[in-house]
Amino acid sequence: MSSPSSRLSSLFVEHLTVIDCARLDAQRGLVGESWIVDIELIGELDAQSMVLDFGEVKKRLKRALDDSADHTLLVPLRDPALRLQAADGRIDLAYDGAAGLIEHSSPTCAVTLVDAASVTADSLAAHLGPMLKTVVPDNVAELRLSLRDEAITGARYHYTHGLKKHAGHCQRIAHGHRSRIEIRVDGERDAALEAAQAARWTDIYLGTREDLVSSADGRHHYAYVSAEGAFTLALPAARCELLAADTTVECIADHLAEQIAAERPGRAITVRAYEGVMKGAIARRHG
């Protein structure tokens, strides 16, 4: 008969964090994603009669995730559409999928290379699992990681962007989000308008006008230098929308409210735009 101390226990944390990222997809091109992270730790109890203190779980594992795939471009290394060169702390890549040619150049820290034919929630979890296992104590025998989408019953869209003025990881030119949108006209929710906006912004890249350096060959070419270094991105112009301002969620909400109010004179417009999961900005206009 096993003693209590030799039995393995399981500890779980739901919604430990959210990985906001972009990925290259063979059919859709550049796709913004927001994956909720759930974990389970299986192991022997420590001197505190815990597998691992919850505070330590959040500190160790969330920090490791924030410093790895979060706010990066996820690249499927075994996809034949990919051409990649890495040297001198930089990665240059070209991805020629069904949605058109995408070219991206950045410091290495802005890219996560996934050893898979495609980037999915499962293939990213398989990539991250071994790395996370190195940051937990030896009494943890097994770590189970799962990534899931937020349950959204209404309209949603995937967008990608970069914020060159940001001091943190948002400065990376190709990271993104899977986001809800709520639009109210004269105080009433307009589901049809929400669905139309989400359809218009399916897999969109939101660029800042001053970062657009060329519109040659039917593509938008963006470039800027931020604290982490030089970034460039080129992708089909049809997959982009330009904003006069930075593409923070505050400016995105304002951009949408301005457009909708212009189309509906005399109406009160409220846009609740999400940036990934459970966060965002609200903009109001009177047309």
C-alpha positions, 0 to 999 in steps of 0.5 A: 500500500502506498504512503500518502507522501508517495502518491502523486497529486494534480494541481490545475490553473485555468486561464493562467494567461492569454497568448496573444500572437500571430501565426502563418497559415497556409490558407489564411496568411497572417492570422492574429490569435488569442489562446487561453492557457490552462495547465495541470501539474502532476507531482509529489507534495512538497514540504508545504503539502503542495505540488507548487504554490499558486503564487509560484505557478503564476510567477514561473509559468506566466513569466516563461510564457510571456517571454516566449510565444506571447506577442511573437510571430509563430512560424511553422518550420516544416511548411514547404511555403516557408523560406527562412534565414537566421543570422546575427540576431535576426530572422528574415522570412518569406511565406508564399501561401494561398493568401499571397506572399508575406515577407517579415524581417525582425530581431529573433525575439519577435519570432517563435519557430514551431517544429510543425507543418502548421501552427495550431493550438496543439502544435504550439502546446507541444512546442511550449511544454518542454520549455515550461517543464524546466521552470518547475521544481523537481517534485513536478513529474508531469506538466500538461498544457492546453490552449483554447479559444475564448467562447464567443457567441457573437461577432469576432475577427482576427487582426494583426498589428505592431506598435512601434512606440510601445516599450514592451512586446507590443512593439513587434510588427506582427503580433495579433489577437482574436477579438470580439466586437460590440456595436450599439446604435442609439443604445441598442446592440446591432448584431448585423452591423457587428457581423458585417464589421467582423467579416470586413476585418477577417484576418486583417492587418491594421497598419499605421499610415506613417509606417507604410513605406510602399504600396508596390506590387499590390502589397503594403510594405511597412517598416519602422525601428523600435526599441528592440530593433528594425522591423519590416513586413510586406503582405497583400494590400487587400488584407490591410487597413490603414489607420491615421493613428497608432493601432492601439485598441483605443485608436481602433475603437475610435476609428470604427466609431468614426466610420460608423457614425459617418454612415449613420448621421444623427445616431448615437454610436458606441463601439466596444472593441476587444484586444484579445480576451476580456480587455479592450476600449470603448469609443462613442460618437454622435453622427 
